[in-house]
Amino acid sequence: MPGTCRPLVEGGFGFDYRLNMSVPDLWIKLLKEVKDEVWSMGSIVWALINRRYNEKHICYSESHDQSIVGDKTIAMWLFDSEIYHNMSIQTPLTDKVSRGMALHKMIKMLTHALGGEGFLTFMGNEFGHPEWVDFPRAGNQYSHHYSRRQWHLRDDVNLRYHSLWQFDKELQLAEQKHHWLSSHDTYITVTDEAQKVVVFERGGMLWVFNFHTKNSYTDYKVGTRWPFEHIVVLDTDQTQFNGQNRYDFAHSHPCPILKTAWQNRPNHIQLYIPCRTAVLLKPLIGTDERQEYGLPVEIQPTEEALREPGRSIAMNALLREEVPEDNLGSTQDAASS
């Protein structure tokens, strides 16, 4: 409703945030109807950033609607029946569980990064709870059996639910440190439909997603506005998240900066990005952090590097064609720069 989040003096209702309700519908529609091999990167990004500028939104990849009996959570769509019998780390990692673990984390991370100015999760969904919620009613003989959340699944280190929870926790902690949700400085660099890669900047951070089902990219060039080395601060492939730890080297060894333009950005780095992974990088600007990694400190951050406004979400939207809702599974790059 127009005016919901405008001040009372402007004739609005004065709410601070509005719910970005289209995002959970987006993910459920994709998981139900479209193979992830043909997900449109541009359409997904457009759906996440397509909101009224300067009104704060709460984003969420799924809500209580998906947890109520009769519907399915993202975890249920991804893992199917294996959510009940193949979530132990002692059991073989099947293709379905491997895909489910990867996409569960990537969907959450991309939504968190682009979908709004606050993030909401429904109790249990953050670790892929394997049951729906059903309150006592005539249809279930007033049973309390499903009127619960099984928190012990989250806490059991031998279960993959624990790994999903660890990722959720680390993602929230990273936001508390780097504050991208409060940032309006967003620049969409790449939405590559063939390679299934998404690259963007938000909150002084560089984000890279590879949704390809099988292709990993070595020395992938990633454009960046910052003329400084970059370090990985979080990725979906870390061992503690039941991943293969393929970004491990980049957590302790900064990516060298190459001061030549790429992807309409003045600089670039080169990065190995495995299939079905996402990574968050931070430019090493401050003296202390450069000293920590043995980098020269005589390089001082320029005013342009620190204060360059980039293009806002609204400007990105204006420079792109609006993507029809029924085009979410196409291969058209409707949101490419």
C-alpha positions in Angstrom: 0.0 0.0 0.0 1.5 3.4 -1.0 2.5 5.5 2.0 2.8 2.6 4.4 6.4 3.6 5.3 6.1 7.3 4.9 6.1 9.6 7.9 2.8 10.8 9.4 3.5 14.4 8.4 3.6 13.2 4.8 0.2 11.5 5.1 1.7 8.1 5.5 1.2 5.4 8.2 4.6 5.9 9.7 5.9 2.3 9.7 9.7 1.9 9.6 9.8 -1.2 7.4 7.5 -3.1 4.9 7.7 -6.8 4.1 9.2 -7.7 0.8 6.7 -10.4 0.3 7.5 -11.2 -3.3 10.8 -12.8 -2.5 9.6 -16.0 -0.8 7.1 -16.5 -3.7 10.0 -16.0 -6.1 12.1 -18.8 -4.6 9.2 -21.2 -4.2 8.1 -20.6 -7.8 11.6 -21.4 -9.0 12.0 -24.5 -6.9 8.6 -25.9 -7.9 8.6 -25.0 -11.6 12.0 -24.3 -13.0 15.2 -26.4 -13.1 18.1 -24.5 -11.6 20.0 -25.2 -14.8 17.9 -22.6 -16.5 17.3 -20.1 -13.7 17.6 -16.6 -15.0 20.2 -14.6 -13.1 19.0 -11.3 -14.3 15.4 -12.1 -13.4 16.3 -13.2 -9.9 18.4 -10.1 -9.2 15.7 -7.8 -10.6 13.1 -9.4 -8.4 15.3 -8.8 -5.3 16.1 -5.1 -6.0 12.7 -4.2 -7.5 11.3 -2.1 -4.6 10.5 1.5 -3.9 13.7 3.4 -3.3 14.2 5.0 0.2 11.6 2.8 1.8 13.1 0.1 4.1 12.1 -3.4 3.4 12.3 -6.7 5.4 13.5 -9.5 3.2 13.2 -13.2 3.7 13.7 -16.2 1.6 10.8 -18.1 3.2 8.3 -17.4 6.0 5.7 -19.1 8.2 3.6 -19.6 5.1 6.0 -22.2 3.8 6.1 -23.9 7.2 2.4 -24.4 7.7 0.9 -27.8 6.9 0.0 -28.1 3.2 3.0 -26.2 1.9 6.7 -27.0 1.8 9.8 -25.1 3.1 12.8 -24.5 0.9 14.6 -27.3 2.6 11.7 -29.7 1.9 11.7 -28.7 -1.8 15.4 -29.2 -2.0 16.0 -32.4 0.0 12.6 -34.1 -0.6 12.4 -37.4 1.3 16.1 -37.4 2.1 15.4 -34.7 4.6 14.2 -37.5 6.9 16.9 -40.1 6.5 20.1 -38.7 4.9 21.0 -35.6 6.9 23.7 -37.3 9.0 27.3 -36.5 8.2 27.9 -40.2 8.7 25.8 -41.0 5.6 27.0 -40.6 2.0 26.6 -37.2 0.6 24.1 -37.8 -2.3 23.7 -35.6 -5.3 20.3 -34.4 -4.0 21.6 -33.5 -0.5 24.8 -31.9 -2.0 22.6 -29.7 -4.2 20.2 -28.9 -1.4 22.9 -27.9 1.0 24.5 -25.6 -1.6 21.3 -23.9 -2.8 19.9 -23.5 0.7 22.9 -21.4 1.6 23.1 -19.5 -1.7 19.4 -18.6 -1.7 19.7 -17.2 1.8 22.9 -15.3 1.1 21.7 -13.7 -2.1 18.4 -12.7 -0.5 20.2 -11.3 2.6 22.6 -9.3 0.3 20.1 -7.7 -2.1 16.5 -8.2 -0.8 16.1 -5.4 1.7 17.3 -3.4 4.7 16.4 -6.1 7.3 16.3 -9.9 7.3 13.6 -12.2 8.7 13.7 -15.9 9.3 10.9 -18.2 10.6 11.8 -20.4 13.6 13.5 -23.5 12.4 13.8 -22.6 8.7 17.3 -21.2 9.4 18.5 -24.8 9.8 16.2 -26.5 7.4 13.7 -27.9 9.9 12.3 -31.2 8.5 8.7 -30.8 9.6 5.8 -28.3 9.0 3.9 -26.6 11.7 0.3 -27.7 12.4 -1.5 -26.4 15.4 -4.3 -28.4 17.2 -7.5 -28.4 15.1 -10.4 -30.7 14.2 -8.6 -31.9 11.1 -5.7 -33.5 13.1 -7.8 -34.6 16.1 -6.4 -31.6 18.1 -3.0 -33.1 18.1 0.0 -31.2 19.4 2.5 -33.5 17.6 3.5 -30.9 14.9 3.0 -27.9 17.2 6.8 -27.8 17.9 10.3 -27.1 16.6 13.0 -29.8 17.1 15.9 -27.6 18.3 18.0 -30.7 19.0 18.4 -31.2 15.3 20.1 -27.8 15.1 22.4 -28.6 18.0 23.5 -32.1 16.9 27.0 -31.6 15.3 26.6 -34.9 13.5 23.7 -33.6 11.5 23.7 -31.4 8.4 21.0 -29.3 10.0 23.8 -28.0 12.3 25.9 -27.0 9.3 23.0 -25.0 7.9 22.5 -23.3 11.2 26.2 -22.5 11.5 26.0 -20.8 8.1 22.9 -18.8 9.1 24.7 -17.6 12.3 27.9 -16.6 10.5 25.9 -14.7 7.9 24.2 -12.7 10.6 27.4 -12.0 12.4 29.1 -10.9 9.2 26.3 -8.4 8.6 26.6 -7.1 12.2 30.3 -6.4 11.4 30.0 -5.0 7.8 26.5 -3.5 7.9 25.4 -4.1 4.3 21.7 -4.1 5.1 21.8 -0.4 6.0 23.7 0.5 2.8 22.0 2.0 -0.2 25.2 1.9 -2.3 24.5 -1.1 -4.5 26.0 -1.7 -7.9 25.1 -4.8 -10.0 28.1 -5.7 -12.0 27.3 -9.0 -13.7 24.3 -11.2 -14.3 25.7 -13.8 -16.7 23.0 -16.2 -18.0 25.4 -18.6 -19.7 27.9 -18.9 -16.9 25.2 -18.5 -14.2 27.3 -15.9 -12.3 26.1 -12.9 -10.4 28.6 -10.2 -9.1 27.7 -7.0 -7.3 28.9 -4.5 -4.7 27.0 -3.5 -1.6 28.0 -2.1 1.8 31.6 -1.8 0.9 31.8 -5.5 0.1 32.2 -7.5 -3.1 29.8 -10.5 -3.7 30.2 -13.3 -6.2 27.7 -16.1 -6.8 28.2 -19.1 -9.2 24.8 -20.9 -9.6 26.1 -23.1 -12.4 25.3 -26.8 -11.7 28.7 -28.1 -12.8 31.0 -25.5 -14.2 33.7 -24.0 -11.9 35.8 -21.1 -13.1 39.5 -20.6 -12.6 41.0 -17.1 -12.6 37.6 -15.6 -13.1 37.9 -11.9 -13.6 35.7 -9.9 -11.1 35.4 -6.1 -11.6 35.7 -4.0 -8.5 35.6 -0.3 -7.7 38.3 -0.5 -5.0 42.0 -0.4 -6.0 43.1 -2.6 -3.1 43.6 -6.3 -2.5 40.5 -8.3 -1.4 40.2 -11.0 1.3 37.4 -13.6 1.6 35.4 -13.1 4.8 32.7 -15.7 4.2 31.8 -18.3 1.7 29.1 -21.1 1.4 31.7 -23.8 0.8 33.5 -23.7 4.2 34.0 -27.0 6.0 31.9 -25.9 9.0 29.0 -25.5 6.6 29.4 -29.0 5.2 31.3 -27.6 2.2 34.5 -28.6 0.4 36.6 -25.7 1.6 37.7 -24.7 -1.8 38.0 -21.0 -0.9 40.2 -21.8 2.1 43.4 -20.2 0.6 41.6 -16.9 -0.2 40.6 -16.6 3.5 44.2 -16.1 4.5 45.9 -14.8 1.3 44.5 -11.6 -0.2 43.5 -11.6 -3.9 46.0 -9.3 -5.7 44.4 -6.2 -7.2 44.8 -5.6 -11.0 44.3 -1.9 -11.7 42.8 -2.3 -15.2 39.2 -1.8 -15.9 36.8 -4.8 -16.2 33.0 -5.1 -16.3 32.7 -1.3 -16.2 34.7 -1.2 -13.0 38.1 0.6 -12.7 39.9 -2.5 -11.2 39.6 -6.2 -11.0 40.7 -9.3 -9.2 40.9 -12.9 -10.3 39.2 -15.6 -8.3 38.5 -19.3 -8.4 34.7 -19.7 -8.1 33.5 -23.3 -7.8 30.0 -24.3 -9.0 27.1 -23.8 -6.7 29.0 -21.5 -4.3 28.9 -17.9 -3.1 31.7 -15.8 -1.7 31.9 -12.5 0.1 35.1 -10.4 -0.1 36.3 -7.3 1.6 38.7 -4.7 0.1 41.7 -4.2 2.4 41.7 -0.5 2.8 42.7 0.3 6.4 46.2 0.4 7.7 45.7 -2.2 10.5 44.1 -4.8 8.2 46.8 -4.3 5.5 49.5 -4.8 8.2 47.7 -8.0 9.3 48.2 -9.5 5.9 51.7 -8.1 5.3 50.6 -5.6 2.6 52.3 -2.3 2.1 50.7 0.4 4.2 52.1 3.4 2.3 49.1 3.0 0.0 46.5 5.4 1.4 42.8 5.1 0.4 41.7 7.7 -2.0 38.6 9.8 -1.6 37.2 8.1 -4.7 37.8 4.6 -3.3 36.1 5.5 0.1 33.3 7.7 -1.1 32.5 6.8 -4.6 28.7 6.6 -4.6 28.4 4.0 -7.3 24.8 3.5 -8.6 22.0 3.1 -6.2 19.4 0.4 -6.3 17.0 2.8 -7.9 19.5 3.8 -10.6 20.2 0.2 -11.4 16.5 -0.4 -11.7 16.1 2.6 -14.1 18.9 1.3 -16.3 17.3 -2.1 -16.7 14.3 -3.4 -18.5 11.7 -4.6 -16.1 11.5 -8.4 -16.2 8.1 -10.0 -16.4 7.2 -12.3 -13.6 6.6 -15.2 -16.0 10.2 -14.9 -17.3 11.9 -16.1 -14.1 13.1 -19.3 -15.8 14.3 -17.8 -19.1 17.8 -17.4 -20.2 17.4 -13.8 -21.2 19.9 -11.5 -19.5 17.4 -8.8 -18.8 19.4 -7.3 -16.0 22.9 -7.2 -17.6 24.8 -4.0 -17.4 
